[in-house]
Amino acid sequence: MGLFGFGSKRQEIVDLAERYRQKKDREASEGEAEKNINEAFEKLGPEDEASDSLVSPEEKKKRLAKRILDIVNRLDDLSNKIYHLQQRVELLERKADIGRAES
């Protein structure tokens, strides 16, 4: 029995903290992104001019060659992963077509 809406079983809940949670989640994801970027720069090695002046040109060439080789290897791995995913998608598409023909 709910005269004028009092005592009715239908209750509306207003969540006033939702915006606060979204802001915290956004800040956490931005902090994590910054952390990942900093880690990536640390893996590249020191880039300041003081350390470069102490390194011979041959050493710089070796470092550059190593970095390029690492990049090529990563690209090759990603290319293989994409190929395998394409194969899986094609297999799933074929299975889905067979399922439709039986129905």
N, C-alpha and C positions, 0 to 999 in steps of 0.2 A: 504494500500500500504506500504509495508515494504521492501525497498531495503537494502540488507545486514543486515537485522535484525533490522534496525532502524524503529521505529514507529510501530512495530508489536504489536498486541494486547496481545500476550503471554508474560507475565512477570514472571520472576522467582524472588522470594523474598528470601533473605538469612537472616535467623534469627541468629544473632551473640550472642544474649543474652540467647539462650536456655541452653547452658552449665551452665551459671550462675544461671538460675532458678532451674535447676536440683540439683546443689550444695546446694542452699538455702533450697530446699525441703528436701534433704537428711539430712542437719544439723537440720532442724526443727523436722524431725521424730526421729533423734537420741536424741535430747533434750527432746522430749516427752517420749521416752523410758526410759531415765535416770530418769525423773520425776516419772514415774510409778514405777520404781524399788525402788526409794527412799521412795515413799509412802508405798510400800509393806513392806519395812524394818521397817518403823515407826509403822505400824500396829502390827508387831511382838512384839514390846516392846523393852525395853533396854536390851542389851546383854553384856554390859561391866562388867568386873570382880568386880568392886567396888560395883555395885548394887547387884550382885549375892552373895557377901560375907555377905551382910546385910539380905538376905532372907533365911529363914529356909528351910531345905530339904523338909518339908511337903508342903510349899508354892511352891517350885519348881515343886514338883510332881503334884500339882493342876494345875499349869500353863501348864505343859506338857500335862496333861490329857485334859485340855480345848483346847489346840492347836490341839491335835490329833482328838478330837471330831469335831472341826470346819473343819478339813481336810476331815474327813469321811463324814460330812454333805455336803460339797462341791462336793465330788466325787459322792455321791448319787444323788444330783441335776443334775450334768452333765450326769450321767448315764440315768436318766429319760429323759432329753432333747434329748439325742442320740436316745433313744428308740422311742420317739415321732417323731423325724425326720425320722427314719427308716420306721415308719408306714406311714408317709406322702409320702415318696418316693415310697413305695409299692403301695399306692393308685394311685399315678400319673402314675406309670408304668402300672397298670391295666387299667386306663382310656386311656392311650396311645395305648395299645393293642386293645381296643375296637374301637378306632378311626381308626386304620389301617384296621381292619376287614371290616368296613363299606365302605371304599374307594375303 
